[in-house]
Amino acid sequence: MTAEVLSRVEGEAAVLSLNRPGALHALSLNMVRLLTAELQQLAASDAVRCIVLEHAIGRGFCAGGDIRALLDSVQNEGGASGRRFFYEEYQLDHLIGSYRKPVIAFMDGLTMGGGVGISLPAQLRVATENTRFAMPETGIGLFPDVGGGYFLSRLPQRMGRFLALTGTQLDGAECVALGLATHYVPAGALPQLKAALAHEAGEPAAIIEAYSAPPPAARVLEHASQIAAAFASDRLEDVLQALARDDSEWAASVRKQLQRKSPQACKVALRQLALGEQLETLADDLRMEYRIAHRVLVRPDFSEGVRAVIIDKDNAPRWQPPAPEDVSDALLDAIFAPLSPDEEWQPLTAP
């Protein structure tokens, strides 16, 4: 059986390659555990000065988490292993964010969901013309987790709210413009860049800069003022009304997108980002997000969203509750409430 994570040391760089091409390198619990163990071991190596996080082959980088495994957990064991996945995945994300050596995430290709979780906490994040970044969770009844409450809430001009609710895909240039990526490097230059990180003297950031190129124009910025106006409120009903008042084709298209999303998931995401913006650390945010994940995993919208989008592919989910006004504050309070002390999420001890 082929290993789902390939690890090697080349020069002074440790290279961790996601290796599940048939699933677009979507993270399994096994992959999370392999990555965590490798990072913990490499932290003590004097021979390794930086970590390269990449995908092995295919359209990578990482298309998210293993949604079918999560659904199987809900249907057959009440979500137990699904919760374990979230718990350990968030520990991995936090480990990357607190790592004492530079971690360089190569966001070359699909970078969604769980792929965002292992890239945004990295100190250095390289986008290319192949990058397709998105947090599409509201379309399957989940929410933009893996630190979305911390990272997306801090984007300018309410861009994070827009991305969290709509699941809009960004290209590499747009990721750089919003600060989601630190560098833009043509995909053809990646082999030389990775070799330079392994063998050349100098700080990794400076080495990456030497291989970087000016990105194309960021198309998402063309609608920055409309996004800021439409997503100014953290109340879903207000967002939909603001879009209805904007008579542009863009606003009509975005409103139509939102009407297909889970109302529960959209309201969860808005509260998540509003609270996440006030939290001081990524660990605080991940603790909040685990409370949410612990509960929404087994609520009706996740199973229904996966059925409609991934299994039956009819794209006609029957959400429960069906409309924004039916998602009560009491329901949201219950989703965000603290867990029992023995269930609360905790980060790993720093290596």
C-alpha positions, 0 to 999 in steps of 0.5 A: 500500500502506497504511503499517503504522506511521503517524507524525505530530507533533501539538503537542509529541507524536509519535504512532506508530500501529500500522496493521495492523488485519487482523492486530490490529496484530501486529508484522511485521519491517517494523513493527519497523524503522519504529518503530525508525527513527522513534524514533531520528529523533525522539530528536534533535527539540527540538520533540518532548517525548514519544512516544505509542504507540497503534494506529490503528483496530480492536481493537488495541493489538497482538496479538503478533508475526507468528506465520505469518511466523515459521512460514514462516521455520522451514519455508522457511529454517531460521528465519533471518528469524525470528531476525532478527525476534527480534533487531530486535524486542528492540532496539526493546523496549530502545530504548523502555525506555532512551529519554530522552523519555517514551514513553506506551503506550496499551494499549487493547485486545489487548496480547499478546506483541510488544505487551507488548514495546513497552508494558512498557518504556515509562515510562507505560502506560495501561490502559482497560476494553478492555485484554486483556493476556496472554503466551500463548506457552507454548500454541504452544511458545514462551516469554514473551519481549520482556523477560518474564524481567525484568518478569514475574519482578518481579511480587509473589506469584509472579504472573509465574510464573502469567501466564507459564505459563498465558497468563491474560488480565488486564483493565485494572484487573488490570494497574494492580493488578500494576504492569503499567500505570501508569494507568487511563483510561476509553477514552472519555477517550483522545482528550482525553488525547492532545490534552492531552499534545500541547498542554498544559504539564506533565509527561506523568505529571501530565497522564495522572493528571488524566484517570485514574479509579479502576479496578474491583476486580482479580479476579486478586487474589482468588486471590493466596494460591493463586497464591503457594502453587501457583507457589512452586517453579520446578520444573514438576512441583512446580507441578502437584503443588501445584495437585493438592493444592488441591481448589478449582475454581480450582486444578483449572482452572489445572492443566487449563490447564497440562496443555495447554501445551508442557512444554518451553515451561513449563520454559523459562519457569520457568528464564527468570524465575528467571534474569531475576529475578537480572539487573540490566538489561533488556538482560541479560535480552533477551540471554538471551531471544535465546539461547532464541528462537534455539533454540526457534524451530526446535524441534518444539513451535513448529511443532506449537503453531502448527499446533494453535492457529492453522492447524488449530485442533484444539487437540490439539498433540503436544508433543515432549517430551510430558511435564514429566518428559521435558524434561531439564535437559540440554535446558534447558542447551542452550537457554540456552547462550551463542551464538557471539560473532557471534550474541549479541544486542546493543542499539542504541547510544542515540540 
